[in-house]
Amino acid sequence: MLLLLMLTACAQPPAASAPMAGSGEVGGPAPVSARSLEKWASFPVQADPRPLVLFGEPVSIREGFTDGDGKVAFAEGRVDADGKVPPEAAEAFEKLTKPGSGGPRLKVLSARKGTAAFATDRGPRDLPAWIFELTQTLGPVAVLAVKPDYEAEYATFSAKVSADGATLTVMMNKADEPCPGEPRVTLEPQWLESPTAVAVGLKQVIGPVEPGEKGNCAHDLALHMAEYTISLDRPLGNRVLVDSGGNPIPAVSS
């Protein structure tokens, strides 16, 4: 597999660790490598339709609950079908319940087939779903009615793809401003391409030490983000965009 390592202006890997106040220590992002692409080596980029890469759980509840008891009951899987779940929705309903859960239960008011928005590596998509109306909720609960081809945790970073697919604008970590007596750190984008995936990350460049003596200057613990622009060797297409750990990043049209 030919891997094209390319460096230029923009991208970002998992969060870089923040230096401690006045310590002069510099935490670095994980580098992009061939291992970043390994788990996607067999991704079928030629498949039509493109395989579904789902973020998070196949259950979507967007409007919350009428009270705290309802929220706890839902989290603990205390949901009663109450005779309102048709046989064809039984598998979807199981995703709302947990074995052995006791105590007061939410009750199903209705169940119907429809569509709902779910997070994927190509942004939110309306997908077939079972829509359940439950007691103590402020809106419907949707359960994905199709099996995703791949499942991943929610991504920290995101990307926009140009109309021609060859330019990525990736939101990733931004380097902290140094305190006096600490080196100035610059984060430069790097990426690695394969026929099935593109891995993006950040390279840390350590610059000169800022003038002055170390004092009580402190770094906040907030994760600061910035946009990085990456020009790919060829359009992203159906390839999976991932971080240095191989975790998918959502990529949507700009």
N, C-alpha and C positions, 0 to 999 in steps of 0.2 A: 504494500500500500504506500503510495507516494504521499508524503506529508510535507506540506509547504509551510515553513516557519517564516512569518512575516511580522515585521515591527513597523508601527507608525502611530498615528495620533489618536488613540481612544479605545478603551475597553476596560474590563475590570473583573477580578476574580473574587473569591470569598473575602469577607471583610478583613482588612488589615488591622492588626491589634494596635491600640493606641499607646503611645509612650506614656509612662508614668510621670507625674509632675516632677520636673526638675531632675529626672534621672539620667537624661541623655540617651536612654535606650530607644532603639528604633525597631518597631515591629514590622515585619515584611509580609506581603501577600504571598500566597502559594503560587509557584510558577506553573505556567502552562507546559505540558509535556505530552508525549505520545500516550501516556496513561490516561490523560484527560479524555481521550477519544475512544478508548478500548471498549467500553460497554455499549457503544453505538456502532461498532464495526459491522454488525449484521443488519442495521436498520434498513428496511426496504424502501429506498428513496424513489424507486420507480413505481411503487404500488399506487393504484388509483381505485378508490380514494386513498389519500395519505393516511397512514396509521394514526390513531388517536392517542396523543400523549396528554394524560390528565394530571392536573395539579390538585393535590389535596384529596379529600374524601368525595365519593360519588353522591353525597347528600348536600343539598343546598337549602338553607333557611335564611332568608335575607331580611325579614321584617321583625324577627325577635319574638318575644313572649309577653304575655299580659302581666306576669309576675315572676318573682324569683323561684317560687315552687315549680312553676311550669318549666323553667329553664333547667333546673336541677333534674326534674323527672325525665326530660328529654335527653340530657347528657348521660343519665344512668340507664337509658334504654327502657324506661317504664312507659311503654305505649301499648294500648289495648286495641286490637282490631275491631272489637265491638260489632262483629258481624258485617262490617262495611267494606272489607277488602276482598275483591274478587280473586278467584284462583290464579288468574294470569298475573296478578300483582303480588302474589305471595313472596316471591324471591326478593322483590324490591322492598316489601314491608319488613322482611327479616333484617335489613340494614338499619332499621330504626329501633330494633329491640336488642336486648342483651339477656342471655339465659340467666335465670335465677334472680332477676331484679325484682324486688318487692316494694311495697308501699303504694301510695296513691299514684294512679296512672293517668296519663293523657289518653283521650279516646279519639279514634278515627271517626270523623263526621262524614267523609266521602273520599273516594279515590277514583281518579280518572287518568287516562292517557293524554299526554300533551307534550310540550317542549319547555325547556328551561335553560338558562345560561349557566355554563360551567367553565371554569378556568382551564385553559389548555396552553401548550407551548406556542400556539399561534394566536393567543389572546382569547377573550371570552367567545364561546360558541354556543349557539342554540342547538341543543341536542335532545333526542327523544327521552322522555322522562315520565315517571309516574308522579302525579301531583296529589298529595295527601292534604286534606284539611283536617286539622287537629284542634281539640279544645286547648285553651290557654296559649294559643299562638296568635300573632298579629297578622299572619299571612300564611300562604301555602308552604308546604315542605316538599321539595322536589327530590326525587331519587333517580339517578341516571338509569335508563332502561336498556342501555347497550353496554357491552363489556369493553372497557378501554384496552388498547393494545399495550400501553405502557402507563405506569403510574409513578408520579414523582412528588416530592415535597414542594411546598410553595417556594418560589425563587425569591432571593433578596434583590436581584438585579433585573433589569428589563432592557429591551432594545427596540428601536424602530428601524425598519428596513426601507430603503429607497425604492422608488418605482421600478428601477431596473434590477433590484435585488443585489446589487454589487456593493452598496455602501450601508454600513451599520452605524447607528448612533446608540451607543450603549451607556446606560447609567450605572456607574460603578463608584468605588471609594475615591474620596478626594484626600490628598495628603494634608495633615495638620500643619498649621503655621508653627515654626519652631520657637521655643523659648530662647532667651539669651544663653549662650554656652552650649546649645544643641545644634547638631547638623541639620541643614535644610534638606528635606527629603522630597524628591520628585517621583511621581508615579507615571510611567509611560506604558501605553497599551502594547500588548503582544497577542498574537493569535496563531493558531495552528489549524490548518485545513486538511480534511480527508475527503474521500468521495461520499461519506455518509454523515459527517458532522463538522462543525466549526467550534473550536474551543477558544474562548477569549479570557485574557487575564491581564495582570499588571506587573510590570517590571519596576523594581525599586532602585532608584539612583540616589546615592548619598552624596550630597554636596558639601560645601565648606561649612564650618561651624559659625553660627551667628555670633557677632561680637557681643561682649558683655559677660557678666558673671551670672552663674546660676543663682536663682533666688526663689521666690515664692510663686513664680509663674507656674500655672497649672493648665493642663489640657482637659477639656471637657470630654465626657464619655459618649457624646452624641456621634452617630455615624454620619459623616459628611459625605455628600455624593456630588458627582460631576459627570458631565457628558463627555464621552470619548468617541471620536469618529474613526471608523476602520474601513479601509478599502480592500475588499476581498479580491482574490485572484479570479474568481468567477462568481456569478450570482448564488446567493444562499439556496434558492430553490426549496426543495423538500428536505434538505439536510437539517439536522437538529443543531440548534445553537446551545452550547453548554459552557459552564464555567470551568475553572481549572480542576475541580473535583469531578467533572463529568456530569454535573447536575444541570438539567435543562433550564434555559432562560427563556421567558416569553418574548417572542419576536413578532411585532405587528407592523403593518404597512404604515408608513409615515404620511 
